[in-house]
């Protein structure tokens, strides 16, 4: 299961892939992390899906990451008397607190927190942005809108509010139950939807208590406004381009993707590019040229992972979609321009000993063309620091914790291996050389580098670099 590819692949599980045979095929095709969409399935389903993945993991003897993606608040209009209405441009339409079925003049909005937050001039988008309106008058019970882009509006369509900060938690009661179930089942990452402020991550982190790491989904303009704070409060970022492209002008999303990717790399936090990457492969065995270029762009940017959603959950060609993403990534990473682009995006380092050691390790490994960098890491922080450097040499993270190994399945270029703690430096060198050889990254006579913190077992103290020769027998 040694991967030459550095960027990781996340695949969403769904009806097409929720069986052991498909899981194995997906992993063999290139999946490193599985995403569980918590919008579908209850507590028993979560437990069963995690158990299924762990069984395949044990069989393949490779750590596999699991990402539980919380649904977040679903803001929707209520129902219409006739099922749907047609709204013309320039017409007046009302969202109100009246639970009676709607018509072409009004509809119930069962979210009083929205009605009390809207102000004149705010934009209201309906049905994934297909209809656009502007608030003309707002009261806590009723909001009058001008229709800017009309069309058909039917029951239970979604509401997006790009200009409005909604005073609700990113966590619903369903999310709290799903979070407890996911943590009990043993997932590795929790993705938080509807993030508007850093406080939205605090509740998840408090409940998780380190049992899983927290990923902020960047999908709202309000999150962009407080991006630096949100990035500091999270363990990883997801650029959820679908929803982001609904609430913001689409032409701004590519630039935001680059900004978030580079800033996350500067902070040493994994970043995932998601949504519509190979969308046409839901129904087609091959992607469009534009989709191929889109995936390639994420690889060139140095993102930690790219994600498939409906392509692998409900699509007709889930294995082919993963295999295609794997081929695109491998091709980009072997391109002569790839290394120059990755190196030019390297950010300034923080003034810490651990960051200085990681930067020095990358420089030495690149200069000497070492076969691998071996990072000893208990919590995963050393592995992430070394991964941030985007070295030419592959990174093997040695950890006594299977939880850490699974979390590092998301990190760029990291091949995680679980092993017992070391007692002294000589044992460290001997075992590191043996593992690098056994995992297929080096051969007798090659040189590797070992990055560690001494004394062994102390977290956050990366303070040693050592070059070792793999002995010939």
RODO-2510 file (C-alpha; in nm, 4 decimals, decimal comma):
residues 473
     n   res          X          Y          Z
     1     x     0,0000     0,0000     0,0000
     2     x     0,2939     0,2371    -0,0485
     3     x     0,1787     0,5430    -0,2407
     4     x     0,4129     0,7465    -0,4576
     5     x     0,1494     1,0201    -0,4739
     6     x     0,1889     1,2990    -0,2159
     7     x    -0,1561     1,4638    -0,2231
     8     x    -0,4225     1,2549    -0,0483
     9     x    -0,7635     1,1462    -0,1785
    10     x    -1,0853     1,1583     0,0264
    11     x    -1,3903     0,9682    -0,0965
    12     x    -1,7443     1,0060     0,0365
    13     x    -1,9244     0,6825     0,1154
    14     x    -2,2810     0,6325    -0,0001
    15     x    -2,5230     0,3744    -0,1378
    16     x    -2,2864     0,2829    -0,4221
    17     x    -1,9883     0,2121    -0,1996
    18     x    -2,1160     0,1004     0,1422
    19     x    -1,9956    -0,2586     0,1206
    20     x    -1,6621    -0,4304     0,1982
    21     x    -1,5813    -0,5130    -0,1643
    22     x    -1,6232    -0,1524    -0,2785
    23     x    -1,4259    -0,0199     0,0193
    24     x    -1,1326    -0,2413    -0,0694
    25     x    -1,1513    -0,1400    -0,4351
    26     x    -1,1626     0,2281    -0,3430
    27     x    -0,8544     0,1968    -0,1214
    28     x    -0,6665     0,0042    -0,3875
    29     x    -0,7662     0,2699    -0,6427
    30     x    -0,6187     0,5429    -0,4217
    31     x    -0,8427     0,6443    -0,1289
    32     x    -0,6580     0,7546     0,1857
    33     x    -0,9513     0,8916     0,3892
    34     x    -1,3227     0,8097     0,3854
    35     x    -1,5836     1,0806     0,4429
    36     x    -1,9062     0,9932     0,6221
    37     x    -2,1804     1,2405     0,5306
    38     x    -2,3710     1,2749     0,8574
    39     x    -2,6768     1,4028     0,6725
    40     x    -2,7520     1,0371     0,6013
    41     x    -2,7730     0,7565     0,8566
    42     x    -2,8298     0,7360     1,2304
    43     x    -2,6158     0,6267     1,5235
    44     x    -2,6212     0,2564     1,4288
    45     x    -2,5281     0,3360     1,0692
    46     x    -2,2272     0,5420     1,1801
    47     x    -2,1025     0,2624     1,4035
    48     x    -2,1476    -0,0004     1,1310
    49     x    -1,9714     0,2091     0,8668
    50     x    -1,6717     0,2804     1,0872
    51     x    -1,6490    -0,0886     1,1835
    52     x    -1,6551    -0,1864     0,8154
    53     x    -1,3696     0,0513     0,7337
    54     x    -1,1659    -0,0659     1,0328
    55     x    -1,2053    -0,4289     0,9259
    56     x    -1,0616    -0,3492     0,5819
    57     x    -0,7900    -0,1410     0,7474
    58     x    -0,6795    -0,4373     0,9595
    59     x    -0,6864    -0,6660     0,6587
    60     x    -0,4677    -0,4300     0,4518
    61     x    -0,2496    -0,3326     0,7500
    62     x    -0,2586     0,0378     0,6559
    63     x    -0,4046     0,3228     0,8651
    64     x    -0,7135     0,4688     0,6972
    65     x    -0,8550     0,8045     0,8048
    66     x    -1,2265     0,8616     0,8655
    67     x    -1,3832     1,2084     0,8384
    68     x    -1,7304     1,2631     0,9853
    69     x    -1,8917     1,5629     0,8148
    70     x    -2,1622     1,7181     1,0339
    71     x    -2,4723     1,8407     0,8511
    72     x    -2,5037     2,1806     1,0185
    73     x    -2,8193     2,3968     1,0113
    74     x    -3,0391     2,3460     0,7080
    75     x    -3,2173     2,6719     0,6296
    76     x    -3,5197     2,6148     0,4090
    77     x    -3,8497     2,7792     0,3204
    78     x    -4,1664     2,5872     0,4102
    79     x    -4,4247     2,4497     0,1648
    80     x    -4,6517     2,6031    -0,0987
    81     x    -5,0214     2,5323    -0,1436
    82     x    -4,9610     2,4145    -0,4986
    83     x    -4,6172     2,2619    -0,4445
    84     x    -4,4372     2,5429    -0,6272
    85     x    -4,4761     2,8975    -0,7582
    86     x    -4,3261     3,1075    -1,0366
    87     x    -4,1647     3,4359    -0,9305
    88     x    -4,1050     3,7108    -1,1861
    89     x    -3,8160     3,9555    -1,1817
    90     x    -3,9156     4,2794    -1,0103
    91     x    -4,1993     4,1186    -0,8160
    92     x    -4,2427     4,1552    -0,4407
    93     x    -4,2177     3,8415    -0,2284
    94     x    -4,2454     3,7955     0,1474
    95     x    -4,0863     3,5603     0,3977
    96     x    -4,2891     3,5498     0,7183
    97     x    -4,3685     3,3696     1,0420
    98     x    -4,7151     3,2571     0,9292
    99     x    -4,7181     2,8723     0,9060
   100     x    -4,9946     2,8677     0,6424
   101     x    -4,8971     2,7208     0,3021
   102     x    -4,7319     2,9724     0,0704
   103     x    -4,8332     3,1224    -0,2635
   104     x    -4,6795     3,3511    -0,5261
   105     x    -4,6807     3,6422    -0,2764
   106     x    -4,5398     3,4823     0,0403
   107     x    -4,4084     3,1713     0,2133
   108     x    -4,3383     3,0680     0,5694
   109     x    -3,9745     3,0820     0,6803
   110     x    -3,9516     2,8534     0,9864
   111     x    -3,6383     3,0237     1,1157
   112     x    -3,7236     3,3215     1,3411
   113     x    -3,3520     3,3845     1,3909
   114     x    -3,3253     3,4732     1,0204
   115     x    -3,6245     3,7048     1,0198
   116     x    -3,4830     3,8912     1,3177
   117     x    -3,1383     3,9222     1,1558
   118     x    -3,2245     4,0420     0,8033
   119     x    -3,1803     4,4097     0,7204
   120     x    -3,2696     4,6220     0,4154
   121     x    -3,0151     4,5694     0,1393
   122     x    -2,9248     4,2146     0,2439
   123     x    -2,9296     3,9547    -0,0315
   124     x    -3,1405     3,6395    -0,0008
   125     x    -3,0618     3,3487    -0,2321
   126     x    -3,2962     3,0540    -0,2788
   127     x    -3,2544     2,7068    -0,4284
   128     x    -2,8710     2,7103    -0,4454
   129     x    -2,8684     3,0643    -0,5820
   130     x    -3,1051     3,0011    -0,8728
   131     x    -3,3305     3,2782    -0,7381
   132     x    -3,1903     3,6034    -0,5969
   133     x    -3,3730     3,8668    -0,3934
   134     x    -3,2939     4,1820    -0,1962
   135     x    -3,4492     4,2805     0,1368
   136     x    -3,6640     4,5925     0,1034
   137     x    -3,8204     4,5968     0,4504
   138     x    -3,7524     4,3773     0,7512
   139     x    -3,9300     4,3137     1,0816
   140     x    -3,8919     4,0230     1,3268
   141     x    -4,2139     3,8710     1,1866
   142     x    -4,1955     3,9507     0,8148
   143     x    -3,9384     4,0388     0,5511
   144     x    -4,0350     4,1982     0,2213
   145     x    -3,8103     4,1150    -0,0748
   146     x    -3,7604     4,2388    -0,4295
   147     x    -3,7061     3,9567    -0,6790
   148     x    -3,3843     4,0253    -0,8736
   149     x    -3,3568     3,6885    -1,0451
   150     x    -3,6843     3,5009    -1,0764
   151     x    -3,7854     3,1475    -1,1561
   152     x    -3,9665     2,8496    -1,0096
   153     x    -3,9572     2,8043    -0,6313
   154     x    -4,0857     2,4817    -0,4805
   155     x    -4,1314     2,3303    -0,1355
   156     x    -3,8431     2,3137     0,1130
   157     x    -3,5815     2,4850    -0,1023
   158     x    -3,2682     2,6095     0,0679
   159     x    -3,2042     2,9662     0,1821
   160     x    -2,8591     3,1280     0,1607
   161     x    -2,7749     3,4591     0,3271
   162     x    -2,4404     3,5962     0,2091
   163     x    -2,4749     3,9307     0,3918
   164     x    -2,6364     3,8172     0,7164
   165     x    -2,4700     3,6925     1,0324
   166     x    -2,7180     3,4500     1,1843
   167     x    -2,7077     3,4238     1,5649
   168     x    -2,7270     3,0449     1,5735
   169     x    -2,4710     2,7796     1,6539
   170     x    -2,3170     2,5810     1,3726
   171     x    -2,4325     2,2775     1,5741
   172     x    -2,7942     2,1595     1,5685
   173     x    -2,9407     1,8984     1,8025
   174     x    -2,8966     1,6446     1,5244
   175     x    -2,5313     1,7452     1,4933
   176     x    -2,4760     1,6995     1,8666
   177     x    -2,6175     1,3486     1,8521
   178     x    -2,4172     1,2692     1,5389
   179     x    -2,1006     1,4069     1,6979
   180     x    -2,1405     1,1836     2,0030
   181     x    -2,2044     0,8812     1,7796
   182     x    -1,9066     0,9577     1,5560
   183     x    -1,6721     1,0002     1,8512
   184     x    -1,7969     0,6791     2,0130
   185     x    -1,7420     0,4959     1,6841
   186     x    -1,3828     0,6253     1,6683
   187     x    -1,3634     0,8633     1,3717
   188     x    -1,0446     1,0651     1,3258
   189     x    -1,1675     1,4006     1,1954
   190     x    -1,4861     1,6030     1,2507
   191     x    -1,5809     1,8516     0,9764
   192     x    -1,7956     2,1415     1,1006
   193     x    -2,0424     2,2931     0,8531
   194     x    -2,1899     2,6459     0,8536
   195     x    -1,8870     2,7975     1,0277
   196     x    -1,9287     3,1752     1,0638
   197     x    -1,6946     3,2495     1,3540
   198     x    -1,4201     3,0757     1,5546
   199     x    -1,6673     3,0149     1,8380
   200     x    -1,8510     2,7699     1,6120
   201     x    -1,5556     2,5321     1,6436
   202     x    -1,5238     2,5650     2,0208
   203     x    -1,8302     2,3541     2,1028
   204     x    -1,7108     2,0658     1,8846
   205     x    -1,3620     2,0820     2,0293
   206     x    -1,5010     2,0831     2,3836
   207     x    -1,7071     1,7704     2,3186
   208     x    -1,4316     1,5931     2,1231
   209     x    -1,1702     1,6426     2,3984
   210     x    -0,8928     1,5358     2,1635
   211     x    -1,0644     1,2127     2,0534
   212     x    -1,0852     1,3552     1,7007
   213     x    -0,9400     1,6610     1,5299
   214     x    -1,1622     1,9449     1,4091
   215     x    -1,1856     2,0634     1,0474
   216     x    -1,3534     2,3925     0,9582
   217     x    -1,5505     2,3942     0,6346
   218     x    -1,5108     2,7309     0,4645
   219     x    -1,8383     2,7749     0,2790
   220     x    -1,9801     3,1104     0,3914
   221     x    -1,8729     3,4721     0,3290
   222     x    -1,8918     3,5318     0,7043
   223     x    -1,6138     3,2748     0,7480
   224     x    -1,3972     3,4564     0,4936
   225     x    -1,4381     3,7770     0,6937
   226     x    -1,2891     3,6051     1,0001
   227     x    -1,0704     3,3562     0,8191
   228     x    -0,7519     3,4134     1,0193
   229     x    -0,9301     3,3513     1,3492
   230     x    -1,1079     3,0430     1,2175
   231     x    -0,7854     2,8967     1,0822
   232     x    -0,6156     2,9447     1,4174
   233     x    -0,9057     2,7733     1,5960
   234     x    -0,9137     2,4684     1,3663
   235     x    -0,6897     2,1678     1,3087
   236     x    -0,7564     2,1617     0,9337
   237     x    -0,9551     2,3469     0,6650
   238     x    -1,1898     2,2402     0,3873
   239     x    -1,2578     2,4716     0,0949
   240     x    -1,6221     2,3768     0,0317
   241     x    -1,6450     2,5446    -0,3059
   242     x    -2,0033     2,4463    -0,3870
   243     x    -2,1730     2,6440    -0,1107
   244     x    -1,9034     2,9118    -0,1207
   245     x    -1,9787     2,9652    -0,4897
   246     x    -2,3502     3,0085    -0,4127
   247     x    -2,3084     3,2798    -0,1501
   248     x    -2,0136     3,4585    -0,3137
   249     x    -1,9479     3,5581    -0,6750
   250     x    -1,8116     3,2481    -0,8457
   251     x    -1,5192     3,4400    -0,9917
   252     x    -1,3875     3,5029    -0,6399
   253     x    -1,3738     3,1351    -0,5394
   254     x    -1,0510     3,0360    -0,7242
   255     x    -0,8589     3,3190    -0,5601
   256     x    -0,9990     3,2273    -0,2194
   257     x    -0,8996     2,8657    -0,2789
   258     x    -0,5404     2,9723    -0,3380
   259     x    -0,5399     3,2079    -0,0406
   260     x    -0,6745     2,9447     0,1997
   261     x    -0,4409     2,6758     0,0663
   262     x    -0,1319     2,8892     0,1110
   263     x    -0,2297     3,0200     0,4530
   264     x    -0,3113     2,6703     0,5784
   265     x     0,0260     2,5508     0,4569
   266     x     0,1959     2,8403     0,6364
   267     x     0,0246     2,7329     0,9573
   268     x     0,1097     2,3681     0,8988
   269     x    -0,2576     2,2666     0,8950
   270     x    -0,3996     2,0259     0,6342
   271     x    -0,6254     2,1797     0,3703
   272     x    -0,8828     1,9904     0,1621
   273     x    -1,0213     2,1083    -0,1732
   274     x    -1,3772     1,9811    -0,2156
   275     x    -1,6950     1,9885    -0,4233
   276     x    -1,7581     1,9198    -0,7926
   277     x    -1,4022     1,8121    -0,8665
   278     x    -1,5058     1,5336    -1,1055
   279     x    -1,8790     1,6056    -1,1056
   280     x    -1,9444     1,4708    -1,4545
   281     x    -1,8181     1,1284    -1,3444
   282     x    -2,1405     1,0827    -1,1497
   283     x    -2,2857     0,9706    -1,4831
   284     x    -1,9844     0,9501    -1,7158
   285     x    -1,6831     0,7144    -1,7063
   286     x    -1,4494     1,0030    -1,7927
   287     x    -1,4281     1,3620    -1,6618
   288     x    -1,4361     1,6812    -1,8628
   289     x    -1,1104     1,8545    -1,9559
   290     x    -1,2048     2,1415    -1,7233
   291     x    -1,2507     1,9038    -1,4292
   292     x    -0,9158     1,7423    -1,5001
   293     x    -0,7551     2,0851    -1,4947
   294     x    -0,9392     2,1725    -1,1727
   295     x    -0,7969     1,8703    -0,9890
   296     x    -0,4522     1,9415    -1,1337
   297     x    -0,4684     2,2992    -1,0056
   298     x    -0,5294     2,1769    -0,6491
   299     x    -0,2287     1,9458    -0,6806
   300     x    -0,0065     2,2238    -0,8172
   301     x    -0,1165     2,4463    -0,5277
   302     x     0,0134     2,1933    -0,2768
   303     x    -0,3210     2,1130    -0,1130
   304     x    -0,3077     1,8234     0,1304
   305     x    -0,6107     1,6447    -0,0125
   306     x    -0,8762     1,6512    -0,2812
   307     x    -1,2238     1,5158    -0,2153
   308     x    -1,4914     1,3299    -0,4062
   309     x    -1,8524     1,3730    -0,2935
   310     x    -2,1415     1,2470    -0,5044
   311     x    -1,8921     1,0943    -0,7492
   312     x    -1,8112     0,8165    -0,5022
   313     x    -2,1307     0,8205    -0,2924
   314     x    -2,4044     0,7886    -0,5543
   315     x    -2,2205     0,8038    -0,8859
   316     x    -2,2189     0,5264    -1,1418
   317     x    -1,8378     0,5157    -1,1596
   318     x    -1,6966     0,5520    -0,8040
   319     x    -1,3874     0,3344    -0,8546
   320     x    -1,3117     0,4987    -1,1878
   321     x    -1,3446     0,8457    -1,0308
   322     x    -1,0891     0,7625    -0,7613
   323     x    -0,8562     0,6025    -1,0143
   324     x    -0,8838     0,9093    -1,2398
   325     x    -0,8075     1,1457    -0,9520
   326     x    -0,5098     0,9269    -0,8624
   327     x    -0,3792     0,9369    -1,2210
   328     x    -0,4170     1,3139    -1,2471
   329     x    -0,2295     1,3652    -0,9194
   330     x     0,0522     1,1310    -1,0159
   331     x     0,0911     1,3001    -1,3522
   332     x     0,1022     1,6494    -1,2022
   333     x     0,3518     1,5500    -0,9341
   334     x     0,5840     1,4093    -1,2001
   335     x     0,5582     1,7251    -1,4125
   336     x     0,8907     1,9171    -1,4408
   337     x     0,7166     2,2377    -1,3253
   338     x     0,5614     2,0840    -1,0151
   339     x     0,8639     2,1047    -0,7884
   340     x     0,9423     2,4652    -0,8838
   341     x     0,5821     2,5725    -0,8167
   342     x     0,5688     2,3939    -0,4808
   343     x     0,9039     2,5417    -0,3733
   344     x     0,8026     2,8939    -0,4757
   345     x     0,4942     2,8722    -0,2537
   346     x     0,6967     2,7917     0,0580
   347     x     0,5983     3,0305     0,3379
   348     x     0,8109     3,1909     0,6061
   349     x     0,8598     2,9794     0,9143
   350     x     0,7541     3,0547     1,2669
   351     x     1,0375     3,1351     1,5060
   352     x     1,0339     2,8071     1,6959
   353     x     1,2931     2,5361     1,7345
   354     x     1,0590     2,2713     1,5957
   355     x     0,9888     2,4703     1,2786
   356     x     1,3598     2,5434     1,2323
   357     x     1,4389     2,1720     1,2638
   358     x     1,1692     2,0799     1,0096
   359     x     1,2970     2,3417     0,7623
   360     x     1,6559     2,2253     0,8072
   361     x     1,5514     1,8633     0,7577
   362     x     1,3861     1,9489     0,4270
   363     x     1,6889     2,1460     0,3060
   364     x     1,9316     1,8680     0,3988
   365     x     1,7120     1,5956     0,2501
   366     x     1,6710     1,7861    -0,0770
   367     x     2,0423     1,8698    -0,0985
   368     x     2,1564     1,5120    -0,0337
   369     x     1,8644     1,3524    -0,2220
   370     x     1,7835     1,1336     0,0775
   371     x     1,5442     0,8475     0,0184
   372     x     1,3115     0,9365     0,3050
   373     x     1,2589     1,1595     0,6050
   374     x     1,1597     0,9560     0,9100
   375     x     0,9553     1,1686     1,1518
   376     x     0,9051     1,0315     1,5012
   377     x     0,5747     1,1723     1,6188
   378     x     0,3473     1,0902     1,9118
   379     x     0,0759     1,3526     1,8633
   380     x     0,1306     1,4047     1,4894
   381     x     0,2671     1,7595     1,5212
   382     x     0,6181     1,6655     1,4040
   383     x     0,4702     1,4809     1,1066
   384     x     0,2637     1,7863     1,0117
   385     x     0,5602     2,0230     1,0491
   386     x     0,7730     1,8101     0,8198
   387     x     0,4839     1,7691     0,5734
   388     x     0,4413     2,1473     0,5575
   389     x     0,7893     2,1747     0,4081
   390     x     0,6813     1,9731     0,1009
   391     x     1,0172     1,7989     0,0705
   392     x     1,1210     1,6052    -0,2385
   393     x     1,1849     1,3091    -0,0073
   394     x     0,8832     1,1104     0,1111
   395     x     0,7937     1,1387     0,4798
   396     x     0,7481     0,8283     0,6937
   397     x     0,5799     0,9132     1,0236
   398     x     0,6560     0,6611     1,2972
   399     x     0,4108     0,6764     1,5845
   400     x     0,3070     0,4505     1,8721
   401     x    -0,0526     0,5736     1,8306
   402     x    -0,2856     0,4265     1,5695
   403     x    -0,5073     0,7347     1,6190
   404     x    -0,2181     0,9602     1,5158
   405     x    -0,1404     0,7392     1,2163
   406     x    -0,5003     0,7596     1,0976
   407     x    -0,5120     1,1380     1,1364
   408     x    -0,1905     1,1735     0,9367
   409     x    -0,3543     0,9865     0,6478
   410     x    -0,4825     1,3338     0,5543
   411     x    -0,1410     1,5030     0,5498
   412     x     0,0528     1,5719     0,2293
   413     x     0,3204     1,3145     0,1518
   414     x     0,3015     1,1371     0,4889
   415     x     0,3162     0,7572     0,5049
   416     x     0,2280     0,6692     0,8642
   417     x     0,3478     0,3520     1,0362
   418     x     0,2640     0,2445     1,3906
   419     x     0,5544     0,1161     1,5976
   420     x     0,6517     0,0932     1,9622
   421     x     0,8275     0,3806     2,1351
   422     x     1,2075     0,3908     2,1163
   423     x     1,4304     0,3514     2,4197
   424     x     1,7519     0,5048     2,2827
   425     x     1,8986     0,6589     1,9672
   426     x     2,0682     0,3445     1,8434
   427     x     1,7434     0,1522     1,8551
   428     x     1,5812     0,4465     1,6791
   429     x     1,8288     0,4354     1,3916
   430     x     1,8151     0,0560     1,3571
   431     x     1,4380     0,0383     1,3519
   432     x     1,3946     0,3464     1,1297
   433     x     1,6275     0,1936     0,8696
   434     x     1,4424    -0,1375     0,8878
   435     x     1,1002     0,0268     0,8467
   436     x     1,2130     0,2472     0,5557
   437     x     1,3375    -0,0679     0,3812
   438     x     1,0354    -0,2810     0,4678
   439     x     0,7898    -0,0137     0,3489
   440     x     0,9684     0,0081     0,0139
   441     x     1,1072     0,3617     0,0381
   442     x     1,4767     0,2765     0,0656
   443     x     1,7249    -0,0039     0,0028
   444     x     2,0467    -0,1187     0,1691
   445     x     2,3184     0,1391     0,1029
   446     x     2,0742     0,4325     0,0870
   447     x     2,0679     0,7250     0,3261
   448     x     1,7669     0,8461     0,5217
   449     x     1,7061     1,1252     0,7712
   450     x     1,5484     1,0920     1,1137
   451     x     1,3684     1,3857     1,2793
   452     x     1,2716     1,3413     1,6429
   453     x     1,2313     1,4970     1,9820
   454     x     1,4532     1,3862     2,2657
   455     x     1,4066     1,2703     2,5296
   456     x     1,1714     1,0243     2,3584
   457     x     0,8047     1,0469     2,4488
   458     x     0,8009     1,4222     2,5069
   459     x     0,5431     1,5931     2,2865
   460     x     0,6121     1,9136     2,0960
   461     x     0,9902     1,8960     2,1333
   462     x     1,1224     1,8325     1,7827
   463     x     1,4907     1,9059     1,8380
   464     x     1,7035     1,6460     1,6580
   465     x     1,8074     1,5615     1,3024
   466     x     2,0182     1,2585     1,2212
   467     x     2,1326     1,1106     0,8906
   468     x     2,1606     0,7346     0,8804
   469     x     2,2949     0,4809     0,6317
   470     x     2,0939     0,1669     0,5741
   471     x     2,3512    -0,1102     0,6157
   472     x     2,4215    -0,3601     0,3398
   473     x     2,4000    -0,7225     0,4430
***
